[in-house]
Amino acid sequence: MSNSKNLKNINKRVGNKSTSNNSKIQWRVWIGILSVIVMSIMNWQWTWGILFLIWIIPDIISRVTYFMEPVKRDESPFLYWTIVVTWIALSLFSFSSLFIDYNNLGY
């Protein structure tokens, strides 16, 4: 099966709609982009934890995650879980910045 057919099948599996309807505004995407800009300007590290969780929850449900390319849990379980665990660890690390000031640890 070609890569384009694989991607179409994955998109169907995770519920992505065709991009032929470009007139519809994707509010969640725009809110996400604005949030990333505000988070970066305000240096709110903990908010990245929220984004990591928002990214990983649908991936666990759909059994497909994306890091450079789609990774299916059934085809590459070790790689899939490595990515999932990494996102969860980064989420926890981001939330920890609420309680630990990593800039002033004295190193």
C-alpha positions in Angstrom: 0.0 0.0 0.0 1.4 3.4 -0.9 2.2 6.1 1.7 -0.6 8.3 0.6 -3.1 5.5 0.9 -1.7 4.7 4.4 -2.1 8.3 5.4 -5.7 8.4 4.1 -6.5 5.3 6.0 -5.0 6.7 9.2 -6.9 9.9 8.7 -10.2 8.0 8.3 -9.3 5.9 11.4 -8.7 8.9 13.6 -11.7 10.8 12.2 -9.9 13.6 10.3 -12.1 15.2 7.7 -11.1 15.9 4.1 -9.3 19.2 3.6 -11.5 20.0 0.6 -13.8 22.1 2.8 -11.3 25.0 3.3 -14.1 27.6 3.9 -14.7 26.3 7.4 -12.6 28.1 10.1 -10.8 25.7 12.4 -11.2 27.6 15.7 -9.4 25.0 17.8 -6.3 25.3 15.7 -6.3 29.1 15.8 -6.8 29.1 19.6 -3.9 26.6 19.9 -1.6 28.8 17.8 -2.5 31.9 19.8 -2.1 29.9 23.0 1.4 28.8 22.0 2.4 32.4 21.2 1.1 33.7 24.5 2.7 30.8 26.4 6.0 31.5 24.8 5.9 35.3 25.5 4.7 34.8 29.1 7.3 32.0 29.7 4.5 29.8 31.1 6.3 26.4 31.0 3.5 24.6 32.8 1.0 25.2 30.0 3.1 23.0 27.7 2.0 20.1 30.0 -1.6 20.8 29.0 -0.7 20.8 25.3 1.2 17.5 25.6 -1.8 15.9 27.3 -4.2 17.3 24.7 -1.9 15.7 22.0 -1.5 12.4 23.7 -5.0 11.5 24.8 -6.4 11.2 21.3 -3.3 9.2 20.3 -3.9 6.7 23.0 -7.6 6.3 21.9 -6.8 6.0 18.2 -3.7 3.8 18.8 -1.8 6.0 16.3 0.7 8.8 17.3 2.6 11.2 15.2 6.3 12.1 15.5 7.7 13.1 12.1 5.4 10.4 10.7 2.5 8.3 11.8 3.4 5.5 14.2 0.8 2.8 14.7 0.7 0.9 18.0 -0.1 -2.4 16.3 2.8 -2.1 13.9 5.5 -0.6 16.1 4.5 -1.0 19.7 7.9 -0.2 21.2 8.3 3.0 19.2 4.6 4.0 19.8 4.9 3.6 23.6 8.3 5.3 23.7 6.7 8.4 22.1 3.6 8.2 24.4 5.7 7.9 27.5 8.0 10.7 26.4 5.0 13.1 25.9 3.6 12.1 29.3 7.1 12.6 31.0 7.4 16.0 29.3 3.9 16.9 30.5 4.8 16.1 34.1 8.1 18.0 33.8 6.2 21.0 32.5 3.7 20.9 35.3 6.6 20.6 37.8 7.7 24.1 36.8 4.8 25.3 38.9 6.6 24.0 42.0 10.3 24.0 41.1 12.2 27.0 39.9 14.7 25.3 37.6 16.5 28.6 36.8 17.6 29.0 40.5 18.7 25.6 41.5 22.2 26.8 42.1 24.0 24.9 39.3 
